[in-house]
Amino acid sequence: MASEPAIIFAERTEGVYPINVDAVLLGAFLFDLKAPRTRRHAVDLGCGSGVIGLQLLAACRFDRVTFVDVHSASISSAMASVEASAFSHRADFVATDARAYADTQKGIANLVAINPPYFEPHTVTLSPSADKNRAISGSLPLFLRAARQLLGRAGRVVLAYPAARFDALLVESVRVGLVPKVARFVHGRAGEPARLALVAFAAGGLGGLRVLEPLVEWEASGGDAKLRPAMTGEYQAILARWRRWIGVPPNENRSIA
């Protein structure tokens, strides 16, 4: 039996967007997807702190992962965590924007993972923090075009995106030649609209979309608004598995731990 993966996060770098639960859910989606069968080379496009790429190395066991981000501090942070996790021999790091990287590396990847900015710059009130703006706002078409260029034959592009903008995601993905093949929607509570879409795309023609059962994060509150609702069994299992995978240096605070 294979040993449990071990991910060690280095000390948080100032200006690098922290780990959030959506990145963990995307990692779980990738882990459960078990695709593609040949796990030679994955690209974590717009890697930020590197949390997705680390899961691809440790839990999904890709032979090689390239971490790409235009933000040099994010690359430094990802590199430190990869080194602490003893995966440096299976990782590459590129400090450039997605489009520039894709222009020179066409067809290299079996899988491209993206946790892209959730908002186009003109649709959101920007923060005084340039680093936060970079993380939450950006061009979805740019990331999708770059991912399509990087994708090799029979590969997948996998990403997390707000469910409320699922229509825009589908329009832009089809425009660049990517079609959805597997989708799962995440709901904060049963009966509420989905908040997040986890989607795997492939190059090719339309058809064959498989929609998985929704993931619900929290049980109903039981009518007492003062009591925090309990996690559902599946959501709790995902976070428990995540905690088994990681080790955090002393005195390090994380939003998911």
The 8 nearest C-alpha neighbors of each residue, nearest first, counted from 0:
[[1, 2, 3, 4, 58, 60, 59, 57],
 [2, 0, 3, 4, 58, 60, 57, 59],
 [1, 3, 4, 0, 5, 58, 57, 244],
 [2, 4, 5, 1, 244, 243, 58, 57],
 [5, 3, 57, 244, 58, 2, 6, 245],
 [4, 6, 244, 245, 3, 57, 7, 84],
 [7, 5, 245, 84, 244, 246, 8, 4],
 [6, 8, 246, 84, 83, 245, 247, 80],
 [9, 7, 80, 247, 6, 10, 246, 83],
 [10, 8, 80, 79, 11, 7, 83, 248],
 [9, 11, 12, 8, 251, 248, 76, 80],
 [10, 12, 9, 13, 76, 15, 251, 17],
 [13, 11, 15, 76, 14, 10, 72, 73],
 [12, 14, 15, 11, 72, 16, 76, 73],
 [13, 15, 130, 12, 16, 72, 131, 73],
 [16, 14, 73, 13, 12, 17, 48, 47],
 [15, 17, 14, 134, 47, 131, 18, 48],
 [18, 16, 15, 19, 48, 253, 254, 11],
 [19, 17, 254, 16, 255, 22, 50, 253],
 [20, 18, 21, 22, 254, 17, 255, 23],
 [19, 21, 23, 22, 24, 255, 18, 254],
 [22, 20, 24, 23, 19, 25, 159, 195],
 [23, 21, 25, 20, 24, 19, 26, 51],
 [22, 24, 20, 26, 21, 25, 27, 19],
 [25, 23, 27, 21, 26, 22, 28, 20],
 [24, 26, 28, 22, 27, 23, 21, 159],
 [25, 27, 23, 29, 24, 28, 51, 54],
 [28, 26, 30, 24, 29, 25, 31, 23],
 [27, 29, 25, 31, 26, 30, 32, 24],
 [30, 28, 26, 32, 27, 31, 25, 33],
 [29, 31, 27, 28, 32, 59, 33, 26],
 [32, 30, 28, 33, 29, 27, 34, 26],
 [31, 33, 29, 34, 30, 28, 35, 27],
 [34, 32, 31, 30, 35, 29, 36, 59],
 [35, 33, 36, 32, 155, 29, 37, 38],
 [34, 36, 37, 154, 38, 33, 109, 155],
 [37, 35, 34, 38, 33, 109, 39, 154],
 [36, 38, 35, 39, 109, 34, 61, 40],
 [39, 37, 61, 40, 36, 62, 35, 109],
 [38, 40, 62, 61, 37, 63, 109, 41],
 [39, 41, 63, 108, 109, 64, 38, 62],
 [42, 40, 110, 64, 108, 111, 109, 63],
 [41, 43, 65, 111, 64, 44, 66, 112],
 [42, 44, 66, 112, 46, 52, 65, 67],
 [43, 45, 67, 46, 113, 42, 112, 66],
 [46, 44, 68, 67, 47, 43, 113, 115],
 [45, 47, 49, 43, 44, 68, 67, 66],
 [48, 46, 73, 49, 45, 16, 15, 68],
 [47, 49, 77, 73, 76, 50, 46, 15],
 [50, 48, 77, 46, 52, 47, 51, 53],
 [49, 51, 53, 52, 48, 54, 18, 22],
 [52, 50, 54, 53, 49, 26, 55, 22],
 [51, 53, 55, 43, 49, 54, 50, 56],
 [54, 52, 56, 50, 55, 51, 57, 49],
 [53, 55, 57, 58, 51, 56, 52, 26],
 [54, 56, 59, 52, 53, 57, 61, 58],
 [57, 55, 60, 53, 61, 54, 59, 58],
 [56, 58, 4, 54, 60, 55, 59, 53],
 [57, 59, 54, 60, 4, 55, 56, 30],
 [60, 58, 55, 30, 61, 57, 56, 54],
 [61, 59, 56, 57, 58, 55, 62, 38],
 [60, 62, 38, 56, 63, 39, 59, 55],
 [61, 63, 39, 40, 38, 60, 89, 64],
 [64, 62, 89, 40, 61, 90, 39, 41],
 [65, 63, 41, 90, 42, 40, 52, 66],
 [64, 66, 91, 42, 90, 92, 43, 67],
 [65, 67, 92, 43, 46, 42, 91, 93],
 [68, 66, 93, 44, 45, 46, 94, 92],
 [69, 67, 45, 94, 70, 46, 95, 96],
 [68, 70, 95, 96, 94, 71, 67, 45],
 [71, 69, 68, 73, 72, 94, 74, 95],
 [70, 72, 74, 73, 94, 69, 75, 68],
 [73, 71, 75, 74, 70, 76, 15, 12],
 [74, 72, 47, 76, 71, 75, 70, 48],
 [73, 75, 71, 77, 72, 76, 78, 68],
 [76, 74, 72, 78, 73, 77, 79, 71],
 [75, 77, 73, 79, 74, 78, 48, 12],
 [78, 76, 49, 48, 74, 80, 79, 75],
 [77, 79, 75, 81, 76, 80, 74, 82],
 [78, 80, 82, 76, 77, 81, 9, 83],
 [81, 79, 8, 9, 83, 77, 82, 78],
 [80, 82, 84, 78, 86, 83, 79, 87],
 [81, 83, 85, 79, 87, 84, 80, 86],
 [84, 82, 80, 85, 81, 7, 79, 9],
 [83, 85, 7, 81, 6, 82, 86, 80],
 [86, 84, 82, 83, 87, 81, 88, 80],
 [87, 85, 81, 88, 89, 84, 82, 90],
 [88, 86, 82, 90, 89, 85, 81, 91],
 [87, 89, 86, 90, 85, 91, 63, 82],
 [90, 88, 63, 87, 86, 62, 64, 91],
 [91, 89, 64, 87, 63, 65, 88, 86],
 [90, 92, 65, 66, 64, 93, 89, 87],
 [93, 91, 66, 65, 67, 74, 94, 90],
 [92, 94, 67, 95, 66, 68, 91, 74],
 [95, 93, 69, 68, 71, 67, 74, 70],
 [96, 94, 69, 68, 93, 100, 97, 67],
 [95, 97, 69, 99, 98, 68, 100, 94],
 [96, 98, 100, 99, 145, 101, 142, 44],
 [97, 99, 101, 145, 100, 96, 102, 141],
 [100, 98, 102, 101, 96, 97, 95, 103],
 [101, 99, 97, 98, 102, 103, 104, 96],
 [102, 100, 104, 98, 145, 103, 99, 149],
 [103, 101, 99, 100, 104, 98, 105, 148],
 [102, 104, 101, 100, 105, 99, 98, 149],
 [105, 103, 101, 102, 107, 149, 100, 106],
 [104, 106, 149, 148, 107, 101, 103, 102],
 [105, 107, 151, 149, 150, 108, 148, 104],
 [106, 108, 149, 151, 105, 104, 150, 109],
 [109, 107, 150, 40, 110, 151, 41, 149],
 [110, 108, 154, 40, 151, 41, 150, 155],
 [109, 111, 41, 155, 108, 154, 156, 112],
 [110, 112, 156, 42, 41, 146, 43, 157],
 [113, 111, 157, 43, 158, 156, 44, 42],
 [114, 112, 158, 44, 115, 43, 157, 111],
 [113, 115, 159, 158, 22, 116, 112, 45],
 [116, 114, 113, 117, 45, 139, 142, 160],
 [115, 117, 135, 136, 137, 134, 118, 114],
 [116, 118, 135, 136, 115, 160, 161, 119],
 [119, 117, 136, 116, 135, 120, 137, 122],
 [118, 120, 137, 136, 122, 121, 138, 117],
 [121, 119, 136, 122, 137, 123, 118, 138],
 [120, 122, 119, 123, 124, 118, 136, 125],
 [123, 121, 119, 120, 118, 124, 136, 125],
 [122, 124, 121, 125, 120, 118, 119, 136],
 [125, 123, 126, 122, 121, 120, 132, 136],
 [124, 126, 123, 132, 127, 120, 128, 136],
 [125, 127, 128, 132, 124, 131, 129, 130],
 [128, 126, 129, 125, 132, 131, 130, 124],
 [127, 129, 126, 131, 130, 132, 125, 14],
 [128, 130, 132, 131, 133, 127, 126, 125],
 [131, 129, 133, 128, 132, 14, 134, 15],
 [132, 130, 134, 128, 133, 129, 135, 16],
 [133, 131, 129, 135, 134, 130, 136, 126],
 [132, 134, 130, 131, 136, 135, 129, 137],
 [133, 135, 131, 132, 116, 136, 130, 16],
 [136, 134, 116, 132, 117, 133, 118, 131],
 [137, 135, 118, 116, 120, 119, 132, 133],
 [136, 138, 119, 116, 120, 118, 139, 133],
 [137, 139, 141, 140, 119, 142, 136, 116],
 [138, 140, 142, 141, 143, 137, 115, 119],
 [141, 139, 143, 142, 138, 144, 171, 172],
 [140, 142, 138, 144, 139, 143, 145, 98],
 [143, 141, 145, 139, 140, 144, 146, 97],
 [144, 142, 146, 140, 145, 141, 147, 139],
 [145, 143, 147, 141, 146, 142, 175, 140],
 [144, 146, 142, 148, 101, 98, 143, 147],
 [145, 147, 143, 149, 148, 144, 142, 111],
 [146, 148, 144, 150, 145, 149, 143, 177],
 [147, 149, 105, 145, 146, 150, 101, 106],
 [150, 148, 106, 105, 146, 147, 107, 101],
 [151, 149, 106, 108, 147, 148, 154, 146],
 [150, 152, 106, 108, 154, 109, 107, 153],
 [151, 153, 154, 150, 106, 109, 202, 108],
 [154, 152, 151, 155, 201, 109, 35, 202],
 [153, 155, 109, 152, 110, 151, 150, 35],
 [154, 156, 110, 201, 200, 157, 199, 111],
 [155, 157, 111, 200, 199, 110, 112, 201],
 [158, 156, 199, 112, 198, 200, 155, 111],
 [157, 159, 113, 114, 198, 112, 197, 160],
 [158, 160, 197, 114, 196, 25, 198, 195],
 [159, 161, 196, 195, 162, 117, 158, 197],
 [162, 160, 195, 163, 164, 194, 196, 117],
 [161, 163, 195, 196, 165, 194, 164, 193],
 [162, 164, 161, 165, 194, 193, 166, 195],
 [165, 163, 162, 167, 166, 161, 168, 160],
 [166, 164, 162, 168, 167, 163, 169, 161],
 [165, 167, 169, 168, 164, 170, 163, 162],
 [168, 166, 170, 164, 169, 165, 171, 172],
 [167, 169, 165, 171, 166, 170, 172, 164],
 [170, 168, 172, 166, 167, 171, 173, 165],
 [171, 169, 167, 173, 168, 172, 174, 166],
 [170, 172, 174, 168, 169, 173, 140, 167],
 [171, 173, 177, 169, 174, 175, 170, 168],
 [174, 172, 176, 177, 175, 170, 178, 171],
 [173, 175, 171, 172, 176, 170, 177, 169],
 [176, 174, 173, 172, 144, 177, 171, 147],
 [175, 177, 173, 174, 202, 172, 203, 178],
 [178, 176, 202, 172, 173, 201, 200, 175],
 [177, 179, 200, 201, 173, 205, 202, 172],
 [180, 178, 200, 199, 208, 181, 201, 198],
 [179, 181, 208, 200, 199, 209, 207, 178],
 [182, 180, 209, 199, 208, 198, 210, 179],
 [183, 181, 198, 210, 197, 211, 209, 199],
 [182, 184, 197, 211, 213, 196, 210, 198],
 [183, 185, 196, 213, 195, 193, 197, 214],
 [184, 186, 214, 195, 193, 213, 215, 194],
 [187, 185, 193, 215, 188, 194, 214, 216],
 [186, 188, 216, 215, 217, 185, 194, 191],
 [189, 187, 217, 186, 215, 191, 216, 218],
 [190, 188, 191, 215, 186, 187, 218, 219],
 [189, 191, 188, 192, 186, 193, 187, 219],
 [190, 192, 189, 188, 193, 186, 187, 194],
 [193, 191, 194, 186, 190, 187, 189, 188],
 [192, 194, 186, 185, 195, 162, 184, 191],
 [193, 195, 162, 186, 161, 185, 192, 187],
 [196, 194, 162, 161, 185, 184, 160, 193],
 [195, 197, 184, 162, 160, 159, 161, 183],
 [198, 196, 159, 183, 182, 158, 184, 25],
 [197, 199, 182, 158, 157, 181, 196, 200],
 [198, 200, 157, 181, 156, 180, 179, 155],
 [201, 199, 179, 156, 178, 180, 155, 177],
 [202, 200, 155, 177, 178, 203, 156, 154],
 [201, 203, 177, 176, 178, 200, 204, 147],
 [202, 204, 201, 177, 176, 178, 205, 206],
 [205, 203, 206, 178, 202, 176, 177, 201],
 [204, 206, 178, 203, 207, 179, 208, 173],
 [207, 205, 208, 204, 180, 178, 179, 209],
 [206, 208, 180, 209, 205, 179, 181, 204],
 [209, 207, 180, 181, 206, 179, 210, 182],
 [208, 210, 181, 180, 211, 207, 182, 179],
 [211, 209, 182, 181, 183, 208, 212, 180],
 [212, 210, 183, 182, 213, 209, 181, 184],
 [211, 213, 214, 183, 210, 184, 182, 185],
 [214, 212, 184, 185, 183, 211, 215, 186],
 [213, 215, 185, 186, 184, 216, 212, 183],
 [216, 214, 186, 188, 187, 185, 217, 189],
 [215, 217, 187, 234, 231, 230, 188, 186],
 [218, 216, 230, 188, 231, 229, 187, 215],
 [217, 219, 229, 231, 228, 230, 188, 220],
 [220, 218, 221, 228, 217, 188, 189, 229],
 [219, 221, 228, 222, 223, 218, 227, 224],
 [222, 220, 219, 223, 228, 224, 226, 218],
 [221, 223, 220, 224, 219, 226, 225, 228],
 [222, 224, 225, 226, 221, 220, 227, 228],
 [223, 225, 226, 222, 220, 227, 221, 228],
 [226, 224, 223, 227, 220, 222, 228, 221],
 [227, 225, 224, 223, 228, 220, 221, 222],
 [226, 228, 225, 229, 220, 224, 223, 217],
 [229, 227, 220, 218, 219, 217, 226, 230],
 [228, 230, 218, 217, 231, 227, 220, 219],
 [231, 229, 217, 235, 216, 218, 234, 232],
 [232, 230, 217, 234, 233, 218, 216, 235],
 [231, 233, 235, 234, 236, 230, 216, 237],
 [234, 232, 236, 235, 231, 237, 214, 216],
 [233, 235, 237, 216, 236, 231, 232, 230],
 [234, 236, 232, 238, 233, 237, 230, 239],
 [235, 237, 239, 233, 234, 238, 240, 232],
 [238, 236, 234, 240, 239, 235, 233, 241],
 [239, 237, 241, 235, 240, 236, 242, 234],
 [240, 238, 236, 242, 241, 237, 235, 243],
 [239, 241, 243, 237, 238, 242, 236, 244],
 [240, 242, 238, 244, 239, 243, 237, 245],
 [243, 241, 239, 244, 245, 240, 238, 256],
 [244, 242, 240, 241, 245, 239, 3, 5],
 [243, 245, 5, 241, 242, 4, 6, 240],
 [246, 244, 6, 242, 5, 243, 7, 247],
 [245, 247, 7, 6, 248, 8, 5, 244],
 [246, 248, 8, 7, 249, 245, 251, 9],
 [247, 249, 251, 250, 246, 9, 8, 10],
 [250, 248, 251, 247, 252, 10, 246, 9],
 [251, 249, 252, 248, 247, 10, 253, 11],
 [250, 252, 249, 248, 247, 253, 10, 11],
 [253, 251, 250, 254, 256, 247, 11, 249],
 [252, 254, 255, 256, 251, 18, 17, 19],
 [253, 255, 19, 256, 18, 252, 17, 20],
 [256, 254, 253, 19, 20, 18, 238, 23],
 [255, 253, 242, 254, 247, 252, 241, 245]]
